[in-house]
């Protein structure tokens, strides 16, 4: 049995994780967009008030990255490309 998940399954799980964190970002006047998943790294783009916010690094690492890793443990890093 193959325990690896496909790229499409990974993307689906990452999108599900982003839906869990999105309400917190929207509440602060922002949003998040999945740009790509490549080599177990997730590239995202912050929008609205989240783009350029001094807390955006913490939001990515403590909020988005930790949530995504709960859903997709093989993800090693989330990178904001803003």
C-alpha positions in Angstrom: 0.0 0.0 0.0 1.3 3.4 -0.9 1.2 5.8 2.0 2.2 8.9 0.0 -0.5 11.3 -0.9 -0.8 12.8 -4.4 0.0 16.5 -5.1 -3.7 17.1 -5.7 -4.6 15.6 -2.3 -1.9 17.8 -0.7 -3.3 20.9 -2.3 -6.9 20.0 -1.3 -5.7 19.5 2.4 -3.8 22.8 2.3 -6.9 24.6 1.0 -8.9 23.1 3.8 -6.4 24.3 6.3 -6.5 27.8 4.8 -10.3 27.8 5.2 -9.9 27.2 8.9 -7.6 30.2 9.3 -9.3 32.5 6.8 -12.1 33.8 9.2 -9.4 35.2 11.5 -7.7 37.0 8.6 -11.0 38.3 7.2 -12.0 39.5 10.7 -8.9 41.7 10.6 -9.7 43.0 7.1 -7.4 40.6 5.3 -7.4 37.4 3.4 -5.0 34.7 2.1 -4.4 33.1 -1.3 -2.7 29.8 -2.1 -0.1 30.4 -4.8 1.4 27.0 -5.0 2.6 23.9 -3.2 6.1 22.8 -4.3 8.6 20.5 -2.7 6.6 20.3 0.6 6.6 24.1 0.8 3.5 26.2 0.6 3.6 29.6 -1.1 0.8 32.0 0.0 0.0 35.7 -0.7 -1.6 37.9 2.0 -4.3 40.4 0.9 -6.0 43.5 2.4 -4.8 44.6 5.8 -2.7 41.5 6.2 -0.4 42.5 3.3 2.4 44.5 4.8 1.1 44.3 8.4 4.0 44.2 11.0 2.4 41.1 12.4 2.3 39.2 9.1 5.4 37.1 9.8 3.8 35.9 13.1 0.5 35.3 11.3 2.3 33.1 8.7 4.5 31.2 11.1 2.2 30.8 14.2 -1.2 30.8 12.5 -1.1 29.7 8.9 2.0 27.4 9.0 0.9 25.6 12.3 -2.6 25.1 11.0 -1.4 23.7 7.6 1.0 21.3 9.3 -1.9 19.9 11.4 -3.7 19.0 8.2 -0.6 18.1 6.1 2.3 17.1 8.3 4.7 16.7 5.4 4.7 20.4 4.7 7.9 21.8 6.0 7.4 25.6 5.5 4.9 28.2 4.6 6.3 31.2 2.7 4.5 34.5 2.1 5.5 36.0 -1.3 4.1 39.4 -0.7 
